[in-house]
Amino acid sequence: MICVLDVSGGIEVVLDRKQSKTIEPYLQDADQVISPDLYVAESSNVYWKYVYSKQMDESTAEKALEYMLELVDLFEPSDSLFREAFGLSCRQTSHPVYDSLYLVLARRNNAVLLTLDTRLADDCRKLSIKTAPLGRGEG
């Protein structure tokens, strides 16, 4: 099984939040965990916000970020996904292109998308993309 991990799922695991116990078995059972390379910038930005808002010190945030990046085995270049993601966003989803990168990657690899974004999971169902039984917000 291949899993596509988005940032909401990664944060859940790294910060050991409520849904992490649902995500972790998927990550452990996966033959490969993949994400668009955008995951690196998105993850970095999340932890920067934690530092900026004084919810986390810089050293702790950097360690959490490193762990989050270690969850992924392969980062797919966004330039190999953007055309399909752009078309998908324009014609078939309610999501911006950066979210559609995850959808395209999951669809291309017949992978399970691990996300807590319920709207993104809804789009997965509409597009016959597999998702884990997760979700709790707008993402």
Backbone as a chain_set.jsonl record, in Angstrom:
{"seq": "MICVLDVSGGIEVVLDRKQSKTIEPYLQDADQVISPDLYVAESSNVYWKYVYSKQMDESTAEKALEYMLELVDLFEPSDSLFREAFGLSCRQTSHPVYDSLYLVLARRNNAVLLTLDTRLADDCRKLSIKTAPLGRGEG", "coords": {"N": [[0.838, -1.169, 0.0], [0.475, 2.221, -0.775], [0.78, 5.383, 0.679], [-0.338, 8.739, 0.714], [0.669, 11.466, 2.413], [-0.65, 14.294, 3.904], [-0.101, 17.63, 5.199], [-1.757, 18.167, 7.392], [-2.29, 15.609, 8.383], [0.327, 14.772, 8.995], [1.087, 16.583, 11.028], [-0.678, 15.828, 13.007], [0.314, 13.329, 13.765], [2.972, 13.911, 14.565], [2.606, 15.704, 16.691], [1.234, 14.101, 18.343], [-1.593, 13.955, 18.523], [-5.191, 13.554, 18.819], [-6.182, 12.0, 16.512], [-3.911, 10.688, 15.739], [-3.471, 8.027, 16.416], [-5.033, 6.696, 14.64], [-3.893, 7.309, 12.199], [-1.218, 6.423, 12.353], [-1.08, 3.478, 12.071], [-1.546, 3.235, 9.304], [0.699, 4.514, 8.264], [2.701, 2.835, 9.238], [2.058, 0.411, 7.984], [2.353, 1.014, 5.345], [3.924, 0.547, 2.199], [5.225, 2.561, 1.031], [5.471, 6.013, 1.766], [4.402, 8.963, 0.461], [4.582, 12.375, -0.721], [3.725, 15.539, -2.194], [6.405, 17.8, -3.035], [5.786, 20.223, -1.969], [4.925, 19.796, 0.581], [7.114, 20.089, 2.295], [7.585, 22.888, 2.45], [5.07, 23.728, 3.365], [4.919, 22.397, 5.845], [7.147, 23.502, 7.165], [6.271, 26.128, 7.365], [4.08, 25.868, 9.088], [5.322, 25.167, 11.531], [6.914, 27.414, 11.887], [4.881, 29.259, 12.385], [4.014, 28.308, 14.884], [6.278, 28.933, 16.414], [6.44, 31.713, 16.013], [4.033, 32.548, 17.189], [4.565, 31.961, 19.74], [3.905, 29.479, 20.768], [5.57, 27.402, 20.746], [9.016, 26.718, 21.28], [11.893, 27.589, 19.286], [13.819, 25.516, 18.945], [12.426, 23.181, 19.706], [10.402, 23.25, 17.794], [11.896, 22.963, 15.456], [12.894, 20.358, 15.761], [10.478, 18.943, 15.738], [9.651, 19.524, 13.153], [11.669, 18.263, 11.653], [11.125, 15.578, 12.318], [8.582, 15.396, 11.209], [9.164, 15.594, 8.486], [10.622, 13.279, 8.169], [8.66, 11.356, 8.155], [7.884, 10.963, 5.59], [8.708, 9.109, 2.723], [9.302, 9.702, 0.068], [9.456, 12.616, -1.842], [7.523, 14.054, -4.233], [8.189, 15.979, -7.085], [6.574, 19.081, -7.47], [6.345, 20.227, -9.949], [5.831, 18.156, -11.639], [3.244, 17.571, -11.204], [1.566, 19.768, -11.351], [0.044, 20.593, -13.669], [-2.067, 18.747, -14.002], [-3.182, 19.024, -11.458], [-3.941, 21.703, -11.518], [-5.945, 21.666, -13.51], [-7.754, 19.921, -12.278], [-8.484, 21.398, -10.006], [-9.693, 23.599, -11.239], [-11.881, 22.447, -12.551], [-13.087, 20.316, -11.093], [-12.977, 20.271, -8.263], [-13.343, 21.882, -5.042], [-11.115, 23.001, -4.134], [-7.962, 24.765, -3.752], [-5.106, 24.799, -5.971], [-2.748, 23.925, -4.648], [-3.728, 22.121, -2.736], [-4.867, 20.258, -4.43], [-2.628, 19.066, -5.519], [-1.984, 16.999, -3.768], [-4.206, 15.347, -4.126], [-3.921, 14.584, -6.829], [-1.469, 13.217, -6.727], [-2.156, 11.069, -5.058], [-4.143, 9.856, -6.633], [-2.726, 9.159, -8.973], [-1.03, 7.204, -7.976], [-2.639, 5.278, -6.96], [-3.114, 5.476, -4.257], [-3.652, 5.8, -0.677], [-4.981, 8.624, 0.733], [-3.931, 10.455, 3.46], [-5.412, 12.589, 5.425], [-6.691, 15.25, 7.446], [-8.419, 17.088, 6.612], [-11.625, 17.595, 6.052], [-13.134, 18.509, 3.878], [-11.37, 18.078, 1.762], [-11.177, 15.309, 1.922], [-13.818, 14.71, 1.251], [-13.801, 15.513, -1.434], [-12.051, 13.575, -2.351], [-13.624, 11.252, -2.142], [-15.582, 11.835, -4.063], [-14.006, 11.723, -6.33], [-13.197, 9.141, -6.412], [-10.886, 8.48, -4.971], [-8.925, 6.901, -2.604], [-9.241, 7.28, 0.93], [-8.181, 7.527, 4.341], [-10.21, 6.752, 7.204], [-10.617, 9.495, 8.46], [-10.597, 12.91, 9.624], [-11.588, 16.16, 10.578], [-12.047, 18.823, 10.257], [-11.849, 21.929, 8.43], [-9.315, 22.117, 7.452]], "CA": [[0.0, 0.0, 0.0], [1.14, 3.522, -0.814], [0.014, 6.449, 1.331], [0.029, 10.138, 0.519], [0.488, 12.166, 3.684], [-0.677, 15.754, 3.816], [0.447, 18.296, 6.377], [-2.662, 18.003, 8.537], [-2.038, 14.272, 8.914], [1.665, 14.746, 9.575], [1.074, 17.324, 12.293], [-1.412, 15.007, 13.969], [1.222, 12.282, 14.249], [4.131, 14.496, 15.245], [2.183, 16.302, 17.956], [0.54, 13.029, 19.071], [-2.959, 14.398, 18.776], [-6.276, 12.56, 18.888], [-6.286, 11.114, 15.35], [-2.616, 10.065, 15.411], [-3.575, 6.569, 16.578], [-5.671, 6.183, 13.427], [-2.971, 7.523, 11.079], [0.034, 5.671, 12.522], [-1.079, 2.152, 11.445], [-1.404, 3.4, 7.851], [2.106, 4.829, 7.995], [3.503, 1.639, 9.519], [1.745, -0.641, 7.006], [2.609, 1.491, 3.984], [5.17, 0.203, 1.521], [5.868, 3.843, 0.766], [4.721, 7.221, 2.096], [4.819, 9.992, -0.484], [3.925, 13.677, -0.661], [4.321, 16.539, -3.088], [7.481, 18.535, -2.357], [5.155, 21.342, -1.276], [4.808, 19.374, 1.984], [8.256, 20.63, 3.048], [7.333, 24.309, 2.7], [3.879, 23.848, 4.212], [5.289, 21.951, 7.193], [8.03, 24.525, 7.729], [5.463, 27.293, 7.684], [3.283, 25.556, 10.284], [6.154, 25.263, 12.732], [7.266, 28.825, 12.029], [3.739, 29.907, 13.044], [4.062, 27.932, 16.297], [7.342, 29.719, 17.044], [6.048, 33.122, 15.935], [2.945, 32.786, 18.146], [5.116, 31.573, 21.039], [3.328, 28.216, 21.226], [6.661, 26.428, 20.736], [10.299, 27.379, 21.09], [12.471, 27.286, 17.974], [14.488, 24.217, 18.963], [11.376, 22.158, 19.721], [9.736, 23.3, 16.492], [12.8, 22.411, 14.447], [12.894, 18.899, 15.939], [9.178, 18.457, 15.277], [9.683, 19.638, 11.702], [12.523, 17.179, 11.14], [10.361, 14.34, 12.469], [7.494, 15.434, 10.233], [9.724, 15.311, 7.166], [11.045, 11.882, 8.165], [7.492, 10.499, 7.935], [7.703, 10.801, 4.14], [9.812, 8.406, 2.056], [9.602, 10.285, -1.241], [8.789, 13.872, -2.188], [7.315, 14.171, -5.673], [8.284, 17.377, -7.51], [5.299, 19.701, -7.822], [6.284, 20.549, -11.383], [5.312, 16.992, -12.368], [1.85, 17.407, -10.796], [0.795, 21.003, -11.367], [-0.936, 20.715, -14.757], [-3.232, 17.946, -13.646], [-3.77, 19.633, -10.256], [-4.602, 22.938, -11.948], [-7.186, 21.278, -14.182], [-8.647, 19.342, -11.279], [-9.002, 22.506, -9.197], [-10.567, 24.44, -12.06], [-13.075, 21.772, -13.067], [-13.713, 19.232, -10.349], [-12.926, 20.34, -6.803], [-13.518, 23.193, -4.419], [-9.84, 23.253, -3.479], [-6.903, 25.413, -4.521], [-4.163, 23.902, -6.643], [-1.803, 23.28, -3.733], [-4.387, 20.94, -2.165], [-5.072, 19.281, -5.5], [-1.388, 18.318, -5.728], [-2.107, 15.775, -2.974], [-5.207, 14.507, -4.788], [-3.32, 14.035, -8.043], [-0.454, 12.243, -6.341], [-2.867, 9.878, -4.573], [-4.816, 9.212, -7.766], [-1.711, 8.562, -9.86], [-0.359, 6.072, -7.334], [-3.659, 4.429, -6.353], [-2.692, 5.558, -2.859], [-4.58, 6.262, 0.349], [-4.636, 9.965, 1.2], [-4.074, 10.647, 4.899], [-5.69, 14.002, 5.652], [-7.749, 15.598, 8.392], [-9.239, 18.084, 5.938], [-12.849, 16.878, 5.667], [-13.523, 18.913, 2.52], [-10.474, 17.372, 0.852], [-11.618, 13.912, 1.953], [-15.057, 14.658, 0.464], [-13.406, 15.535, -2.849], [-11.482, 12.248, -2.643], [-14.726, 10.323, -2.376], [-16.192, 12.185, -5.355], [-13.064, 11.373, -7.392], [-12.838, 7.727, -6.194], [-9.545, 8.41, -4.398], [-9.032, 6.31, -1.273], [-8.795, 8.058, 2.089], [-8.343, 6.875, 5.632], [-11.395, 7.284, 7.889], [-10.163, 10.583, 9.314], [-11.161, 14.216, 9.288], [-12.202, 16.875, 11.693], [-12.164, 20.267, 10.056], [-11.694, 22.48, 7.082], [-7.93, 21.925, 7.012]], "C": [[0.893, 1.246, 0.0], [0.214, 4.523, -0.138], [0.568, 7.797, 0.911], [-0.323, 10.85, 1.817], [0.425, 13.657, 3.426], [-0.249, 16.341, 5.156], [-0.461, 18.121, 7.593], [-2.476, 16.636, 9.186], [-0.689, 14.168, 9.59], [1.728, 15.439, 10.922], [0.393, 16.5, 13.379], [-0.505, 13.954, 14.591], [2.346, 12.888, 15.083], [3.752, 15.067, 16.611], [1.347, 15.336, 18.795], [-0.862, 13.461, 19.49], [-3.934, 13.236, 18.635], [-6.278, 11.55, 17.736], [-4.98, 10.392, 15.014], [-2.682, 8.544, 15.505], [-4.287, 5.922, 15.399], [-4.714, 6.265, 12.24], [-1.757, 6.597, 11.163], [0.003, 4.267, 11.924], [-0.958, 2.214, 9.917], [0.053, 3.653, 7.493], [2.993, 3.606, 8.206], [3.293, 0.544, 8.48], [2.094, -0.253, 5.569], [3.94, 0.954, 3.46], [5.964, 1.467, 1.235], [4.915, 4.959, 1.168], [5.283, 8.324, 1.216], [4.022, 11.27, -0.25], [4.503, 14.558, -1.755], [5.41, 17.291, -2.33], [6.979, 19.787, -1.642], [5.02, 21.061, 0.22], [5.924, 19.978, 2.843], [7.997, 22.095, 3.407], [6.126, 24.5, 3.608], [4.196, 23.476, 5.661], [6.164, 22.992, 7.885], [7.237, 25.743, 8.165], [4.615, 27.073, 8.934], [4.115, 25.726, 11.539], [6.695, 26.668, 12.949], [6.138, 29.563, 12.753], [3.7, 29.562, 14.53], [5.126, 28.738, 17.039], [6.929, 31.186, 17.116], [4.973, 33.465, 16.967], [3.317, 32.368, 19.567], [4.422, 30.347, 21.644], [4.402, 27.132, 21.352], [7.962, 27.207, 20.612], [10.933, 26.862, 19.791], [13.105, 25.9, 17.917], [13.468, 23.07, 18.92], [10.685, 22.092, 18.369], [10.609, 22.691, 15.408], [12.861, 20.886, 14.545], [11.596, 18.282, 15.445], [9.116, 18.473, 13.744], [10.531, 18.522, 11.08], [11.796, 15.839, 11.207], [9.256, 14.27, 11.417], [7.996, 15.1, 8.829], [10.189, 13.861, 7.061], [9.886, 10.909, 7.953], [7.313, 10.147, 6.457], [8.944, 10.15, 3.543], [10.246, 9.095, 0.774], [8.778, 11.549, -1.445], [8.729, 13.987, -3.706], [7.404, 15.651, -6.062], [6.93, 17.925, -7.972], [5.203, 20.006, -9.309], [5.839, 19.348, -12.224], [3.821, 16.784, -12.1], [0.966, 18.608, -11.129], [-0.249, 21.093, -12.468], [-2.223, 19.969, -14.429], [-3.943, 18.542, -12.425], [-4.514, 20.922, -10.608], [-5.94, 22.622, -12.605], [-8.213, 20.722, -13.208], [-9.281, 20.447, -10.434], [-9.994, 23.358, -9.981], [-11.894, 23.772, -12.383], [-13.792, 20.834, -12.108], [-13.703, 19.355, -8.832], [-13.188, 21.762, -6.332], [-12.217, 23.638, -3.759], [-8.852, 23.991, -4.378], [-5.913, 24.375, -5.049], [-3.237, 23.214, -5.657], [-2.427, 22.095, -3.014], [-4.57, 19.849, -3.214], [-3.796, 18.519, -5.849], [-1.433, 16.986, -4.978], [-3.1, 14.812, -3.614], [-4.623, 13.816, -6.018], [-2.301, 12.956, -7.704], [-1.109, 10.953, -5.846], [-3.516, 9.13, -5.731], [-3.812, 8.51, -8.676], [-1.101, 7.284, -9.295], [-1.331, 5.081, -6.701], [-3.404, 4.328, -4.848], [-3.844, 5.986, -1.955], [-4.102, 7.633, 0.811], [-4.932, 10.068, 2.684], [-4.19, 12.14, 5.165], [-6.746, 14.152, 6.723], [-8.683, 16.645, 7.809], [-10.493, 17.381, 5.401], [-13.329, 17.268, 4.272], [-12.661, 18.208, 1.48], [-10.856, 15.891, 0.789], [-12.92, 13.739, 1.168], [-14.749, 14.661, -1.027], [-12.791, 14.2, -3.25], [-12.596, 11.254, -2.961], [-15.389, 10.578, -3.731], [-15.322, 11.73, -6.525], [-12.595, 9.917, -7.301], [-11.369, 7.562, -5.783], [-9.701, 7.885, -2.969], [-8.515, 7.266, -0.211], [-8.948, 7.188, 3.327], [-9.577, 7.469, 6.299], [-11.011, 8.328, 8.932], [-10.952, 11.825, 8.981], [-11.791, 14.862, 10.486], [-12.364, 18.365, 11.424], [-11.926, 20.661, 8.62], [-10.268, 22.36, 6.565], [-7.154, 23.155, 6.747]], "O": [[1.917, 1.305, 0.681], [-0.997, 4.507, -0.36], [1.778, 7.976, 0.772], [-1.472, 10.832, 2.258], [1.325, 14.227, 2.809], [-0.061, 15.612, 6.13], [0.029, 17.945, 8.708], [-2.503, 16.523, 10.412], [-0.567, 13.545, 10.645], [2.355, 14.936, 11.855], [0.836, 16.479, 14.528], [-0.551, 13.717, 15.798], [2.63, 12.418, 16.185], [4.503, 14.923, 17.576], [0.816, 15.716, 19.839], [-1.251, 13.345, 20.653], [-3.547, 12.098, 18.369], [-6.369, 10.348, 17.984], [-4.949, 9.569, 14.099], [-2.011, 7.85, 14.743], [-4.154, 4.718, 15.184], [-4.723, 5.391, 11.373], [-1.322, 6.051, 10.149], [0.991, 3.873, 11.304], [-0.337, 1.343, 9.308], [0.577, 3.079, 6.538], [3.928, 3.372, 7.44], [4.232, -0.17, 8.129], [2.124, -1.106, 4.682], [4.94, 0.912, 4.176], [7.195, 1.457, 1.199], [3.708, 4.87, 0.942], [6.486, 8.589, 1.223], [2.939, 11.251, 0.335], [5.635, 14.353, -2.194], [5.343, 17.405, -1.107], [7.683, 20.344, -0.8], [5.003, 21.988, 1.03], [5.691, 20.338, 3.997], [8.177, 22.489, 4.56], [6.15, 25.333, 4.514], [3.782, 24.17, 6.59], [5.944, 23.321, 9.05], [7.505, 26.321, 9.218], [4.45, 27.985, 9.745], [3.674, 26.353, 12.503], [6.912, 27.072, 14.091], [6.395, 30.391, 13.628], [3.388, 30.422, 15.354], [4.9, 29.177, 18.166], [7.056, 31.822, 18.163], [4.998, 34.547, 17.553], [2.491, 32.415, 20.478], [4.357, 30.194, 22.864], [4.185, 26.092, 21.973], [8.018, 28.229, 19.928], [10.54, 25.816, 19.274], [12.937, 25.187, 16.928], [13.644, 22.105, 18.176], [10.414, 21.006, 17.857], [10.112, 21.979, 14.535], [12.879, 20.199, 13.523], [11.604, 17.228, 14.811], [8.592, 17.548, 13.125], [10.132, 17.916, 10.086], [11.847, 15.055, 10.259], [9.022, 13.223, 10.813], [7.321, 14.401, 8.074], [10.153, 13.278, 5.978], [10.115, 9.751, 7.605], [6.67, 9.153, 6.12], [10.073, 10.565, 3.808], [11.427, 9.077, 0.427], [7.563, 11.555, -1.247], [9.76, 14.015, -4.378], [6.759, 16.49, -5.433], [6.235, 17.296, -8.769], [4.107, 20.039, -9.869], [5.506, 19.509, -13.398], [3.201, 15.911, -12.707], [-0.257, 18.477, -11.183], [-1.335, 21.621, -12.231], [-3.323, 20.505, -14.567], [-5.172, 18.559, -12.371], [-5.582, 21.199, -10.063], [-6.953, 23.244, -12.287], [-9.403, 21.023, -13.309], [-10.486, 20.424, -10.182], [-11.015, 23.786, -9.444], [-12.92, 24.444, -12.479], [-14.983, 20.574, -12.28], [-14.389, 18.578, -8.169], [-13.243, 22.705, -7.121], [-12.216, 24.543, -2.924], [-8.892, 23.864, -5.602], [-5.902, 23.224, -4.613], [-2.961, 22.024, -5.811], [-1.718, 21.138, -2.704], [-4.442, 18.661, -2.918], [-3.872, 17.431, -6.42], [-0.973, 15.966, -5.491], [-2.867, 13.603, -3.645], [-4.81, 12.616, -6.218], [-2.28, 11.898, -8.333], [-0.655, 9.861, -6.185], [-3.442, 7.903, -5.798], [-4.045, 7.377, -9.099], [-0.703, 6.392, -10.045], [-0.918, 4.16, -5.996], [-3.471, 3.251, -4.256], [-4.874, 6.47, -2.423], [-2.955, 7.788, 1.231], [-6.051, 9.8, 3.12], [-3.197, 12.866, 5.135], [-7.6, 13.282, 6.89], [-9.647, 17.044, 8.462], [-10.423, 16.656, 4.409], [-13.879, 16.431, 3.557], [-13.161, 17.788, 0.437], [-10.853, 15.294, -0.288], [-13.102, 12.727, 0.492], [-15.353, 13.911, -1.794], [-12.99, 13.741, -4.375], [-12.512, 10.507, -3.936], [-15.715, 9.637, -4.455], [-15.838, 11.39, -7.59], [-11.694, 9.509, -8.034], [-10.702, 6.616, -6.2], [-10.534, 8.387, -2.214], [-7.515, 7.959, -0.397], [-9.736, 6.243, 3.354], [-9.955, 8.597, 5.981], [-11.074, 8.073, 10.135], [-11.865, 11.795, 8.156], [-12.441, 14.21, 11.304], [-12.791, 19.098, 12.316], [-11.82, 19.822, 7.726], [-10.034, 22.489, 5.363], [-5.983, 23.077, 6.375]]}, "num_chains": 1, "name": "protein.A"}
